């Protein structure tokens, strides 16, 4: 009984975390871009090339500030869509708490008014996160009820009408004040911990950030950073920023040290976007997860850099993804430069001096990876065939990991699609990589964001380095339990070294049986 209750609690928590991450994912790019624009403007003002009264500055500043000022609107849309509700109604709820009438009252010192006798505490909700999350969670639940009780032919206008009449007042009366207090409380707690021991807080956050990012849990911390920015500088990203620079140091060291042309190309593909835009997925998933020694390096380098930033009081002035271009967004600038330089240097030195390959990785590199041959890849699953572009995981949908296809499985068995060797198996058991004897690197990832299940409902039947035959059982999983936990089971099957092939073609099938032809690789 207790075990069942614990599983349900974990499932609910996983669903909440999934909603938070899924709500920020569509807008994180524009948040980072706008933050970078604000950082660039601050540099131009500091250099005397622009003044804050200059028309050019005012126009560009408006572009940089807009997404942050109207953040509740964008989140209202994305949260509602993530929860399966009407995104436009979610956006209107966000607009309502930023309406000119309410903003005007707040600016003129009015702190409350009445709604049919109920007190409404007024506040500036621009750039806030928690009030709109609470409001849209309530709206999504209400809409599900309305769809059941309202006559279908009048739902088009009646559902939005009732939703706005109920949720907007509730937001201003209940969710707004509670969300504001929650955000301020968490911000105060983080500031308190940083003040008590910035060194310890920085070491923990810096060291953990890479692994939080790999697991997708960093999305749950980003809202706290954005909430902090509503009232002042944010110390969270200031401390966590050491991690991406340590990752870049590792990427450059691998690029310089390896003789494998493909690995060199992979490292280069991570170094450039990581340095310029703060997106280090290629390094994290392509190098750090693959070469286990680098996990130790990134942990130490990031912890030391984070401890320096934390102890010196580094903070972020506008939201950015840490990169070379976003350095001006952090203060004190010299302290920040010291922290990220140490993290970068340690990551680079550890990797270059001590190497990154273990015995398993060397075995893998010797397994005929340089020369590839044309081949057919069998289906490891039975189910409905789905194009990669149709799935909700942007990393797979944009073919950043490789070309391929996805399957919505109808049973809980994954078999080897080729004769080959198990080159990667995630500790959580939700994903596995197999390299065929003809050189194709095949990644099978069972479900969307299912890394957050931490291995629950998955049972691997092989280990890294095992030789397998086509049809050998690789992983079993509980299909229904994963769905009940709130996760999609759509399974991408991609060729991670797609660049070696002229074409990676999937058959035009609605459904595929296990071990039927799935992908055709041409050279």
Secondary structure, 3 states (H helix, E strand, C coil): CHHHHHHHHHHHHHHHHHHHHHHHHCCHHHHHHHHHHHHHHHHHHHCCCCCCCCHHHHHHHHHHHHHHHCHHHHHHHHHHHHCCCCHHHHHHHHHHCCCHHHHHHHHCCCCEEEECCEEEECCCCCCCCHHHHHHHHHHHHHHHHHHHHCCHHHHHHHHHHHHHHHHHHHHHHHHHHHHHHHHHHHHHHHHHHHHHHHHHHHHHHHHHHHHHHHHCCCHHHHHHHHHHHCCCCEHHHHHHHHHHHHHHHHHHHHHHHCCCHHHHHHHHHHHHHHHHHCCCHHHHHHHHCCCCHHHHHHHHHHHHHHHHHHHCCCEECCCCCCCCCCHHHEECHHHHHHHHHHHHHHHHHHHHHHCCCCHHHHHHHCCCCCCCCCEEEECCCCEEEECHHHCCCHHHHCCCCCEEEEEEECCCEEECCCCEEEEEECCCCCEEEEEECCCCEEEEEECCCHHHHCCCCEEECCCCCCEECCCCEEEEECHHHHHHCCCCCEEEEEECCHHHCCEEEECCCCEECCCCEEEEEEC
